[in-house]
């Protein structure tokens, strides 16, 4: 379908989506969806805690303070009290700013940053939302954002984690508040008027990339506020002449995706990000780690490396290495990430700050890494990927990756998820104890029994900033 497609006599898909959100109960969720939701709630809290020490966090908090005072909601770790809409900006940014948050590869969306950024502020403001409420809101929010991404048939041209993510965050907030279908449709119309997200900051490595997610988390709260106040929003906001899919995606086919709502739960198709870099760079890290384990690969053995990647990965992360990159540029640069993995055996938060960004050894190896676009016809595919390592002795070692480590078909174990969480927790901007981390893990493992999810936010606080 093209941008000229009109919904005509068809059911307006925004009505289908609103009905799915409003009518689905916790009891309707399969156990696997509940388990996945808890997995990625813990993961997202962890990366948000680590993101509290990310680039431009303190400046963002001080700037947001100027936009309005209030003590409705807290910023994770920092404890700064802000209006809920402002707290949503910062919390969503913290979750995404390290490029460590989970992704639905079919939709090419980081769904949790926008959703949990908005929901954490909403929960702190309102109070009384249970663990079951949170799980259900997250599952439905992920469905709402991902159904848009999987409807696309075009190369991504806007930053989908924020643009489609705005719909997911709106759905999650609406579910928590118990909005009816008509009010939710008006909220979708209101958030559509606020969505932001271009790929320009992605290309240049600007912190604005993650801030776009924050702006759309704020927009979701505002949209629900406006709809509850009686605002009538536009209703043809998904298809129709000026709807999201024709305007932001271009070529699309939404029928199968929307028909799957309530049958295929998108939270179960979310991938972990084992490394704090763009998901599209994870193939080279996975491949290098496999060769180090299998072949004893050492940096001094390598003459050059070739990464054969799908068009999306080449377009967004096949960028050239530069001598002194910004953190976000380096995280989205296959040569820089590959060189780091070869030297260090992994890629961690510490590799995208300070002296490592200027490390001559990294840039010397990065100059010998060549990303090459493969012939994958799927313009939104993340995998398969292939790494070829040409050695100085004339041999070539290769790794084919049908699915990259972290994908639902090649997942992290429970223990690996907990290890990632604890490592992220230890990277907080303010000291948080190991005991707090253990209590958070236990709380999320037993989230169905939590009476008020503000207790999770309490656990991210250091010192006197608790509720």
N, C-alpha and C positions, 0 to 999 in steps of 0.2 A: 504494500500500500504506500502511497505517496503522500506528500503534504497536502495534496488536493482532495484526499479522501474525506468524505463527509459521513457522519454516522447515520444520516437519513432516518430510516424507520427502525434501525437496530436499537437494541438496548444500550443506553448510555453506559459505558464501562465504569463511570464514576459511581453509578447506582449499584452496580455489581460489587465494586470494591467496598462501598459504604455498608452494604448489606452483610458482606463477609466480616467486616470489622465489628459491627454492632451485634450481630446474631451469634457469633462464635463464643462459646463458653470454655472455661478452663477444662471442663470434663470432656470437651470435644477433641482436645489435643492428644495425639498419640504419645506414649511414654518416650519415644525417641526424640520427639520435638521438644518435650520438657527437658530432657537430658541435654540436648544441644543448646537450648536457651540458657541453662545454668552454666554450661561450659563457657559460652561466649559472654555471658554477663561477668563471670569471674575474670576472663581474659581481658575484657574491655575495662573493667575497674583497674586491673593491674597496669595496663598500658597508659591509662589516664593518670595513675599515680606516678609512673615513670615520666610521663609528659609534663608533670608539674615542674620539672627542671629543664624543659625543652627550650628551644630558641624563641625569644620574644614573649615569653610568658609574663614576666614581671612587667614589661612595658605595656602589654595588653591589659593586664589587671588595672594598672594605674590609669590607663586611658579610659577604660570602661567605667571607672569610678566617676569620671567627669560627666558621663551621660545620664546620671541619675543616682540618687541615694536610696537606700532601703536595706532591710535585713531579712528579706524573704528566704534567700537560699545561699548556700555556701559553695565556694570554689573548692574542689577536691584538693586535699593536702594543705593548701594555703589557708583555708578557713575564712577568707575574705567574704564578708556578707554583702550581698548585692540584691537588687531586684531580680526576680526569677529569670526574666528575659536576658539580663546581662550575665547572670551566672551560667545560663545555658550556652552563651557564646564561648565563655572561657573553658567550661568543662568539655564541650565538644571539641574545641581546639586542642586541649590537652590530650584527649583520647587519640586524635589523629596526627598531631604535629611530629611525632617520631616515626611515622610510617610503619607502625607496629601493630595496627589494629586489623581485625579480621576482614575477610573479603568474600563476597559471593561471586565466584568466577564466571558463572553463567550470565549473571546480570552486569558484571564488571562494576560492582558497587561495594564500598565499605559501608555496610548498613548500620553498624552499631554506634558509630561515633555521633551521628546526628540524633539517632533515637535516644541513646543513653545520655547524651549531653542535655537534651531537652527533658527527659524523664527524671534525671537526677534533680534538676532544678524544680520541676513540678512537684516531685515527691517531698522535697525539703520545704517547699512553700505550703503545701496543703496538709501533709501529714496523714497518717491513717491508711495509706495504701499497703496492702499485704504483699508477701512474697508471691502468692498466686496471682495477684493483680499485676505484679511486675512481669512475671513470666509470660502471662497472656498478652500484655501490652507489647512486649518485645517481639513475640512470635508474630503478632498481627502487623506490627510496624515493619518488620523485615519482609513480610509478604507484600505489603503495600509499596515499598520502594523497589523490591526486586522484580515484581511483576512488570514494572515499567522497563527495567533494564533488559529483561529477557524478551520483551516485545520488540526491541530494536533490531533492525537488520542493517544498520549503517555503522560506519566507524564512529567511535565516540568523538564528539566535537565540543560538547560542554562537559563540565566536571560533574559526572553523574552522581558521585557520592553526596554531593550537596543538592543538586537539582532534584533528582528522584528521591534523595534522602529526605527532603522537606516533606514529601507526601508520607513517608514512613513515620517520621517524627510526629506529624499531625495525627495520623491514625493511632499512634501509641498514646498520645496525650488524650485524645478523644475517648479512647477505650477506658483509660483510668478515670476520666470524669463521668463516664456513662452517658455520653451524648447519643441522641437518637440519630437515625439515618439522615433526616433532612438537615439537622444542624451540622452533622459531619460533612455533608456535601457542601454546605456553605463554607465550612472551615477549609475544605480542599480548595474552594474557589478563592478564599482569602489568602491562603499560603501561596497559591499559584501566582498571585500578584506580587509576591515578595521574593521568589526564589532567585538565587544568584549562583554563579559557578562557571567560570571559563577555564580553559586549559592554559591560558597565558602564564599564570604563576607556576603551573606544573612545568612548563617548558623552561622557565627561567630560574626555578628553585626559590621562589619567593614564599615567605610565611603566609601570604594572603591565601595560598592554596587551602590550608586548614582552616583559616578564618572564614572562608566561604561556608564550610560545614557549620561553624558556629553561628554565622548569620542566619542560616536556614533553620537551625535549632531554635534560635530566638523567634524566627518567623512562625514556627509551628505553635509556640505558646501564644503569640499574638493572634494568630489565626483562630485558635479555639476561643480565646477571650472575645474576639470580635463576633464570631458566630453565636456565642452564647448571649451576647448583648443584642442579637437580632439582625446582624448584618446579613444581607442576601448577596451571596457571591455568584460569579458566573458558574454555570453548571457544565458546560462543554469544555472541561479543562484537561481532558486526557486525549480524546479524539476531537473531531470537528475542525473547522477551518483554522482556528487559532489555539488548538489544544496542545498539550505538552508533547505528545508523540510526533505530530507533524512539525512543530516549531523547533523542538530541541533535538529530536532524533532524526527526523527526515523520513527515511524509509523504515517501515515498521509493519508488523502483523501481530495484533494484540489478541486475536480471538482465542487461540489455544492457551495462551498464558493466563488470561482471565478465567477461562473455563477450568483451569487447574486449581483455582483458589479453593481451599478447604479439602483438597485431595493430595496435593503435593506441597509440603511445608518447606518454605525456602530456608528456614533456619537450619534445616538438616543438610543443606547444600553449601553451608558456609565453610570456608577454608581458614585455618590458622595462618598466621604469619610468624614462622619460627624466627625470623630475622627482622630487625627494624630498618628495612629498606623497601622500596617498591616491590609489590608482589611479582611484578614482571621481571625483576632481577633475581628472583629466588632460584631460578633454574641453574644459573652458573654456580651459586653457592651449593646447591644440592649436588650438582655434578662433581664439583671439586671435592666435596666431602666424601662422596662415594669413591672417587679415585684415590684420595688419600688413604682411605680405609682398605681398599682393594689392592692398590698398587704401590702404596707407600710414596705417593707423589710428593715431591719437594720443590720449593720455588726455584732452586738452582738447576733443576732438571728441565725446566720449561723454556722452550724457545718462543712459542706463541700459542694463543688460544683463539678458537673460533666458536662463537655462540650462534647457533641457528635457531631463530626464534620467530614466532608468528608476527604478522604485520602490526598488530597492536603493540606488542612488546618492542618491536624495532622502532616504531614511530614515537613511542612515549619514553623509552629508556635506552634506545640505541644511540644516545647522544655521545659526543666525543668527550674524553677526559680533558679537564682544564687544570692548570697548576694550583689554584687556590680556590676551590669551589665553595659556595655556600652549602650548609648542611643539606638542605633539601635538594640541591642539584646533585650532590654526591650520592644521596640515597636513591636517586632515580637514574643513575648512570651505570650501565652494565660493566664497562671497563673498570671503573673505580671499585665497584662491589666485588667483581671477580678478583682483582688484584689483592684486595683486603682479605678475601676468603683464602686465597692461596698462601698469603703470608701468615695469617693468624689461625687458620683452620675453621674459622667461623666469622660471623659479622655480628657486632654487638653495638649497644648504644654509644659506647666510648669511641667508636670508630667514626662518628659523625660530629665530632667537636674538637676544638683545640688543634694541637700539633699534628694529629693524624691526618687531617685534611690537607696538610702541606708536606706530608712525609715523602721524601724523594724516592724511596724504595717502592712505595705504592704507585707513584706516577710513572716510574720506569717500567713496571710490569703492565700497568694500564695501557701504555702506549703500544703494547703488543697483544692487546685483546681486540678482536674484530667482531662486532655483532653483524650478522647477516640475516636479512629477511628471508624466510622460507616461503613456500608456495601454498600455505594454508589458505583456503578460500574463505574461511570464517573470519570476518574483520574484527570480531570481538573475542577471539580465542586467546587464552593464556598459555595453553599447552596443546600438543606436545612441544617439547624443546629438546635440543641435542647440543651437547658440549663436545668439541674436539680439541684435544690438547696435543700439540706437536712438540716432541721432546728434542733436545739437542743431540741425542744419539741417533736421530732419524726415525724413531718410532712415532706412531700416532695412537693415542688412547681416546676412546669415545664412550660417552654415556648417553643413552636415549632415555628420556623421561616422559612417558605417556601422561603421567600426572605428577606434579611437583610435590615434594614433601610438604605436608600441611593440608592438602586437598582431602575432602571427605573419603576419597578412595585410597588415600595414602596419608592417613591422619596422624596427628600427635596422639600418644597414649594419654591416659589420665595423669600419669606420673610426669610426663613431659609437659603437659599443660600446667600442672602445679609448679614444676621447676621454672617454667617461663614466668609464671605469676610472681614467684618469690624473687627471681632476679629483677623483675620490673619493680617490685615493691622496694627493693634495696636501693633503687635509683631515685627515690623521691627527693624533692627539693628540701624537705624538712625531715628530721629523723622520725621514722616509724619503726616500731619494734617488730621482731620476729613473732612475738606473741600476738600482736594485732593481726599479722598476716595469717597466722593459724586460725584465729577466730573468724577472719573473713572467709577463709576456705571452708570452714565448718558451717558458717552461716549460709553460704551459697549452696553447699552440698545439701543443706536441709531447708532450702528457700521456701518450700511449700508451707513450712511451719513458722515462718517469720511474720509477726503481726504488723510491723511498721518498718518499711524499708529505709526509713531515715537512719535506722541503726547501722546500715551498711555505710552510709555517708559518715556517721560518727566514727567508724573504725578507720577512716582515711585521715582523721585529724590528729595532729600532734599537739600535745600540751593543752592550753586553755580554750581552744577554739571549738570544743565539742558543744553540742546542743545543751 
